[in-house]
Each structure stands twice: as C-alpha cells, then as structure tokens.
C-alpha cells in the first residue's frame, strides 16, 4: 500500500502546509538570491521578489506540474468582471454553493460536493460564460497572474517568463471544457492554465467553493523551447 494511503486527511494537510511554508520561505529566498531580488512575500500580495530595476516577480516553487496562481471568492470574481446574470449563474453553479451543505449530516444536498458539473448547468449559462472567457482571455489571464500587483515576471522552478511573454503564448491557446474544470490549452493539447472549484478546506464554507486557478509547467517549457 502506498504510504500516502496510510495517512489521515489531517496528516496529509499538515504535510501540504509545511511544504507551502518551506516554498514560501527559505526556498523562495534562495530563488530571490539567485536572481538578485529582494524578497517580499506575504499572503496579501502576488509580489514575491523585486528586482533592482523595480520589476515585480511572482515565484512558484513546486514539485507538481501545476500550482496555484490565484484564488478568490465567487462574489469577488463576479464583481471584478461585472458578470451578467447568466455568467454569474454559471459561476455560482460550477464552483458550488455552500448553502447546499448539511452541517448535521456533514454532506451536501442537491448535487455532489455542492456544485453542478458542466453538463448539469443550463446551456444558456454555459454559453454565456464561454463567450465571456473567449472575449476576455487576456484580461482573465492577467487577473489570475498579476491581479492589481502589476507583476512583470513569473518564475516557475527557475524558468522565468515575462508577463508579456505569457500573454503572447496564451494568444493562440484555446479554452477547453470538461465536467469539472476549464483549461487553457495550446494547439498540442497541453495546458497553460486551468480553472476549477477549490474543493479543499472546510466544506460548507465560501472558501471551499472559491474560484481557483492553476498555472502549468508546460507554459514555461513552451516559452523556453
């Protein structure tokens, strides 16, 4: 039996927290030193390091092929993009509803995990959100990568791309949809980003149903090819 299968959920979460603290602390500092950056960090900013010329860097150190680049609440995502009724309805269904959680039984009512899959959502809402993503691809990627921090460069395991390079690579990429996630993929079917319900943490809370975006290693490999 794999060692992971022998661990409790709490033990796995503790390991995850320790890894994130390590990556955001001494590992991130080592990356800053390597690239002559001043470490900034902190949970309230996307800026992890600042170069002598003032460039703001976001640093991602991970052993995975993708890692979190943005997490926000549904309410803020809807507000930040001023989504229409149909677009907002898609967000509330696809990323889930904490009101469906039954605290007594510890389970969700209505739909599994409190969220609707793509095929369960009204096609008018699906089409509206697809149109929104297609029409605002660069703006959405900039929102996930940079937010309001005006990030200039992203470093993924020592592979560095400017945000301009990222936007250029994404220009020819296309949104692809499955039942539980939305991927931005290149013409070879390799993911650059994906969006999904957070789906971890305390069930029945808004954070569990947050809008989570991951950035993928292949984006940087493509940029270096």
C-alpha positions as CSV (number, residue, x, y, z in Angstrom):
1,X,0.0,0.0,0.0
2,X,1.4,3.5,-0.9
3,X,2.5,5.5,2.1
4,X,0.0,8.3,1.2
5,X,-2.9,5.8,1.6
6,X,-1.9,5.1,5.1
7,X,-2.1,8.7,6.2
8,X,-5.1,10.5,7.5
9,X,-6.5,13.6,5.7
10,X,-5.3,15.8,8.6
11,X,-1.7,14.4,8.3
12,X,-1.7,15.0,4.5
13,X,-3.0,18.6,5.0
14,X,-0.2,19.2,7.6
15,X,2.4,18.0,5.2
16,X,1.0,20.3,2.5
17,X,1.1,23.2,4.9
18,X,4.7,22.5,5.7
19,X,5.7,22.3,2.1
20,X,4.0,25.6,1.2
21,X,5.7,27.3,4.2
22,X,9.0,25.9,3.0
23,X,8.5,27.0,-0.6
24,X,7.3,30.5,0.5
25,X,10.2,30.9,3.0
26,X,13.8,29.6,2.5
27,X,13.2,28.1,-0.9
28,X,11.7,31.3,-2.2
29,X,14.6,33.3,-0.6
30,X,17.1,31.1,-2.4
31,X,15.3,31.9,-5.7
32,X,15.4,35.6,-4.9
33,X,19.1,35.4,-4.1
34,X,19.8,33.5,-7.3
35,X,18.1,36.2,-9.4
36,X,19.3,39.2,-7.3
37,X,15.9,40.0,-6.0
38,X,14.7,41.4,-2.7
39,X,12.2,39.0,-1.1
40,X,8.8,40.5,-0.3
41,X,6.2,37.7,0.0
42,X,3.2,37.6,2.2
43,X,-0.4,36.3,1.7
44,X,-1.8,39.7,0.6
45,X,0.4,40.2,-2.4
46,X,1.4,38.4,-5.6
47,X,4.8,40.0,-5.4
48,X,7.4,37.6,-4.0
49,X,10.5,39.5,-5.1
50,X,11.5,42.9,-6.5
51,X,14.5,43.4,-8.9
52,X,16.9,46.3,-8.7
53,X,15.1,47.8,-11.7
54,X,11.8,47.7,-9.9
55,X,10.4,44.6,-11.8
56,X,7.9,42.7,-9.7
57,X,8.4,38.9,-9.7
58,X,5.9,36.1,-8.8
59,X,7.8,33.0,-7.7
60,X,6.4,29.5,-8.0
61,X,8.5,26.6,-6.5
62,X,6.7,23.3,-6.7
63,X,7.3,19.6,-7.4
64,X,4.0,19.4,-9.3
65,X,3.3,20.1,-13.0
66,X,0.9,22.9,-12.0
67,X,0.5,25.1,-9.0
68,X,-1.9,27.7,-7.6
69,X,-1.6,31.1,-9.2
70,X,-4.9,32.7,-7.9
71,X,-7.7,32.0,-5.5
72,X,-10.7,34.3,-4.9
73,X,-14.3,34.1,-3.8
74,X,-17.1,33.8,-6.3
75,X,-18.5,37.1,-5.1
76,X,-15.3,39.0,-5.8
77,X,-14.8,37.3,-9.2
78,X,-18.3,38.2,-10.3
79,X,-17.8,41.8,-9.0
80,X,-14.4,42.3,-10.5
81,X,-15.6,41.3,-14.0
82,X,-19.1,42.8,-13.6
83,X,-20.6,39.5,-14.9
84,X,-24.0,39.3,-16.3
85,X,-26.9,37.3,-14.8
86,X,-26.2,34.2,-16.9
87,X,-22.4,34.4,-16.4
88,X,-22.9,34.8,-12.7
89,X,-25.3,31.9,-12.6
90,X,-22.7,29.7,-14.2
91,X,-20.1,30.7,-11.6
92,X,-22.4,30.0,-8.7
93,X,-23.3,26.6,-10.0
94,X,-20.0,25.4,-11.5
95,X,-18.0,26.5,-8.4
96,X,-20.7,25.4,-6.0
97,X,-23.0,26.6,-3.3
98,X,-22.1,26.4,0.4
99,X,-25.8,26.6,1.2
100,X,-26.3,23.1,-0.1
101,X,-24.2,21.8,2.8
102,X,-26.0,20.0,5.7
103,X,-24.0,20.6,8.8
104,X,-25.8,17.8,10.7
105,X,-25.0,15.0,8.3
106,X,-21.8,16.6,7.0
107,X,-22.9,16.0,3.4
108,X,-24.2,18.1,0.5
109,X,-27.8,18.2,-0.6
110,X,-29.0,18.7,-4.2
111,X,-25.7,17.9,-6.1
112,X,-22.4,16.1,-5.3
113,X,-19.9,18.3,-3.4
114,X,-22.4,21.1,-3.7
115,X,-21.6,22.0,-7.2
116,X,-23.0,21.4,-10.7
117,X,-20.9,19.8,-13.4
118,X,-20.8,21.4,-16.8
119,X,-23.4,19.0,-18.3
120,X,-25.8,19.8,-15.4
121,X,-25.8,23.5,-16.0
122,X,-28.4,25.3,-18.2
123,X,-26.8,25.7,-21.7
124,X,-27.6,29.4,-21.7
125,X,-25.4,30.0,-18.7
126,X,-22.7,27.7,-20.1
127,X,-22.7,29.6,-23.4
128,X,-22.7,33.0,-21.7
129,X,-19.6,32.1,-19.6
130,X,-17.8,30.6,-22.5
131,X,-18.4,33.8,-24.5
132,X,-17.1,35.8,-21.6
133,X,-13.9,33.8,-21.4
134,X,-13.4,33.9,-25.2
135,X,-13.9,37.7,-25.3
136,X,-11.7,38.4,-22.3
137,X,-8.9,35.8,-22.5
138,X,-6.0,38.2,-21.9
139,X,-7.9,40.1,-19.2
140,X,-8.7,36.9,-17.3
141,X,-5.1,35.6,-17.5
142,X,-3.8,39.0,-16.4
143,X,-6.2,38.9,-13.5
144,X,-5.0,35.5,-12.4
145,X,-1.3,36.1,-12.9
146,X,-1.0,39.7,-11.8
147,X,-4.1,40.9,-10.1
148,X,-3.6,44.5,-9.1
149,X,0.1,44.0,-8.4
150,X,1.4,44.7,-12.0
151,X,3.6,41.6,-12.0
152,X,6.4,41.8,-14.6
153,X,7.9,38.3,-14.4
154,X,6.9,34.9,-13.2
155,X,9.5,32.3,-12.1
156,X,8.4,28.7,-12.2
157,X,11.1,26.4,-10.8
158,X,13.8,28.8,-12.1
159,X,12.1,29.1,-15.5
160,X,11.4,32.8,-16.0
161,X,8.9,34.4,-18.3
162,X,7.8,38.0,-18.5
163,X,4.1,38.6,-18.3
164,X,4.2,39.8,-21.8
165,X,5.6,36.5,-23.0
166,X,2.9,34.7,-21.1
167,X,0.2,36.8,-22.7
168,X,1.7,36.2,-26.2
169,X,1.8,32.4,-25.7
170,X,-1.8,32.4,-24.5
171,X,-3.0,34.4,-27.5
172,X,-3.1,31.3,-29.7
173,X,-4.3,29.0,-26.9
174,X,-7.9,28.0,-26.6
175,X,-10.3,27.3,-23.7
176,X,-11.3,23.7,-23.3
177,X,-14.1,22.5,-21.1
178,X,-14.7,19.3,-19.2
179,X,-17.3,18.5,-16.5
180,X,-15.3,19.9,-13.5
181,X,-12.5,22.2,-14.9
182,X,-11.8,24.7,-17.6
183,X,-8.3,24.5,-19.3
184,X,-6.5,27.0,-21.5
185,X,-4.6,24.7,-23.9
186,X,-2.2,25.1,-26.8
187,X,-2.7,23.5,-30.2
188,X,-1.0,20.4,-29.0
189,X,-3.5,20.0,-26.1
190,X,-1.0,21.0,-23.4
191,X,-2.5,23.1,-20.6
192,X,-1.2,26.5,-19.7
193,X,-3.8,27.3,-17.1
194,X,-6.8,25.6,-15.6
195,X,-9.7,26.9,-13.5
196,X,-11.8,24.9,-11.0
197,X,-13.6,24.9,-7.7
198,X,-11.1,25.0,-4.9
199,X,-12.7,21.9,-3.3
200,X,-10.5,21.7,-0.3
201,X,-10.7,23.1,3.3
202,X,-13.8,23.2,5.3
203,X,-16.9,22.0,3.5
204,X,-19.9,24.3,3.5
205,X,-17.7,27.5,3.6
206,X,-17.3,30.0,0.9
207,X,-13.6,29.2,0.6
208,X,-14.3,25.6,-0.3
209,X,-16.2,26.9,-3.3
210,X,-13.6,29.5,-4.3
211,X,-12.5,30.2,-7.9
212,X,-9.1,28.5,-8.1
213,X,-6.7,28.9,-11.0
214,X,-3.5,26.9,-11.5
215,X,-0.6,27.8,-13.8
216,X,1.1,24.9,-15.6
217,X,4.7,24.0,-16.0
218,X,4.2,23.4,-19.8
219,X,3.6,27.1,-20.3
220,X,7.2,27.8,-19.2
221,X,8.6,24.8,-21.1
222,X,6.9,26.2,-24.2
223,X,8.4,29.6,-23.6
224,X,11.8,28.1,-23.3
225,X,11.6,26.0,-26.5
